[in-house]
């Protein structure tokens, strides 16, 4: 799995340190305030009509969208972590 995480504040990126390293997920950080990442961030967010950050798009191994996380109260990263924990617990 690949998680495209679009963020504008470094504190959002620091929250991802809570993701356990044993999860089989590659995290792609996309800083919307960076000139080189801005185009990719807007391309992803415009597919879903998302306006606020952070926005997370999770893709499966085939590149198909598995899940998106968006929240106006900045809890998208927390939602991703909970979803990963639930997914892991269902597989065991």
C-alpha positions as CSV (number, residue, x, y, z in Angstrom):
1,X,0.0,0.0,0.0
2,X,1.0,3.6,-0.6
3,X,-0.3,6.5,1.4
4,X,-0.1,9.9,-0.3
5,X,-0.2,12.4,2.5
6,X,-0.7,16.0,1.5
7,X,0.2,18.4,4.3
8,X,1.0,22.0,4.9
9,X,2.3,21.9,8.4
10,X,5.3,20.0,9.7
11,X,3.4,19.0,12.9
12,X,1.2,16.8,10.7
13,X,4.2,15.0,9.4
14,X,5.5,14.5,13.0
15,X,2.2,12.8,13.9
16,X,3.1,10.0,11.5
17,X,5.9,9.0,13.8
18,X,3.1,7.2,15.7
19,X,2.6,4.8,12.8
20,X,4.3,1.6,13.8
21,X,7.2,0.6,11.5
22,X,5.9,-2.9,11.0
23,X,2.9,-1.8,8.9
24,X,3.4,-2.7,5.2
25,X,2.7,0.8,3.9
26,X,4.9,3.3,2.0
27,X,4.3,6.9,3.0
28,X,4.7,9.5,0.3
29,X,4.8,13.0,1.9
30,X,3.6,15.8,-0.4
31,X,4.1,19.3,1.0
32,X,1.5,21.6,-0.7
33,X,3.5,24.7,0.2
34,X,6.5,23.4,-1.7
35,X,6.8,24.5,-5.3
36,X,7.8,21.0,-6.6
37,X,5.0,19.2,-4.8
38,X,2.2,21.7,-5.3
39,X,1.0,20.5,-8.7
40,X,0.8,16.9,-7.5
41,X,-1.0,17.9,-4.3
42,X,-3.6,19.8,-6.2
43,X,-4.1,17.0,-8.8
44,X,-4.8,14.5,-6.0
45,X,-7.0,16.8,-3.9
46,X,-9.0,18.0,-6.9
47,X,-10.1,14.4,-7.7
48,X,-11.9,14.3,-4.4
49,X,-12.9,18.0,-4.0
50,X,-10.8,18.3,-0.8
51,X,-9.8,21.7,0.3
52,X,-8.2,21.4,3.8
53,X,-5.0,19.7,4.9
54,X,-4.0,17.1,5.7
55,X,-5.5,14.9,3.1
56,X,-4.6,11.3,2.7
57,X,-5.1,9.0,-0.2
58,X,-4.3,5.3,0.3
59,X,-3.6,3.2,-2.8
60,X,-3.4,-0.5,-3.1
61,X,-0.6,-2.4,-4.9
62,X,-2.3,-2.0,-8.2
63,X,-2.5,1.8,-7.8
64,X,-6.2,1.8,-7.2
65,X,-7.6,4.0,-4.5
66,X,-8.4,2.0,-1.4
67,X,-9.3,4.7,1.1
68,X,-9.2,8.5,1.6
69,X,-9.0,10.4,4.8
70,X,-10.0,14.0,5.3
71,X,-11.1,15.9,8.3
72,X,-11.7,19.6,9.0
73,X,-10.4,19.2,12.6
74,X,-7.0,17.8,11.5
75,X,-7.7,14.2,12.6
76,X,-7.1,12.6,9.2
77,X,-3.7,11.2,10.4
78,X,-5.3,9.8,13.5
79,X,-8.0,8.2,11.3
80,X,-5.3,6.6,9.1
81,X,-3.5,5.2,12.1
82,X,-6.8,3.7,13.5
83,X,-7.6,2.3,10.1
84,X,-4.2,0.7,9.8
85,X,-4.5,-0.8,13.3
86,X,-8.0,-2.2,12.4
87,X,-6.7,-3.6,9.1
88,X,-3.8,-5.3,10.9
89,X,-6.1,-6.8,13.6
90,X,-8.5,-8.2,11.0
91,X,-5.7,-10.0,9.2
92,X,-4.5,-11.7,12.4
